[in-house]
Amino acid sequence: MSTLVLIHSPLVGPMTWEAVASELEIMGPKVIVVSLPDSRRLKPPYGPAFATAVADSMSHLPASESVILVGHSNSGLRLATYGQAATRKVDGYILVDSGIPGQSADPEALAIARRQATKGQVPSWSDEVLRFEIASDLLRATFGAQLPSAWPLALFEEEIQKVKGWPDAPCGYLELTDQYPDSVDYAYDQDWALAEAPGTHFEMLNSPATVAEALLDLLDQMEIDWEQ
């Protein structure tokens, strides 16, 4: 049996996955929700600190226990480096509404961040922007409280390390929006497991049970034993 390790984007907080984790624990799998360090308190490169936090989150597991790494958004791009830093067997990787490890970041998103930046800082999302992503006023306010007022531009500009030989385990892709068509096409071409939970980029907050079920569907397609 494997433990699901749910990893939020470095731009946001662990609340991203907490509701889904609660649903998964009811359904059966063991789950860990990672809390990545605040990029404002780090110096670039940021990747090693994020990878260390992921590895540390699993340190209490028995040495023989394997894991499934699940990365949302920017952490999907970093799954190969997280797997490289893991001190235990990785049974699989699931990317959630993200780019593909080893591929270049979205140049349009980087250009937008550079235009918005002031003195090396990119302003965080406003409540108005988040209204399109998170329906509940209460959830949106709680989620927004985990966001910094701004992110370092260097975080967007950082080139994520490529890991030779990745993937070294089965992969799955969970599509939440139509923002990553090239990633979906790549996953299809590579014969990865595919699932959908249509909604917004933060659909795990709006419909946690649906997202949890989609993750379990991917594990079944990947032939990974998730039941205790």
Helices and strands as residue ranges (DSSP letters): E 2-7, H 15-27, E 30-33, G 39-41, H 47-57, E 66-72, H 74-77, H 79-85, E 90-96, H 107-116, E 121-123, H 127-130, H 137-145, E 150-152, H 153-157, E 171-175, H 181-189, E 193-196, H 203-206, H 208-221
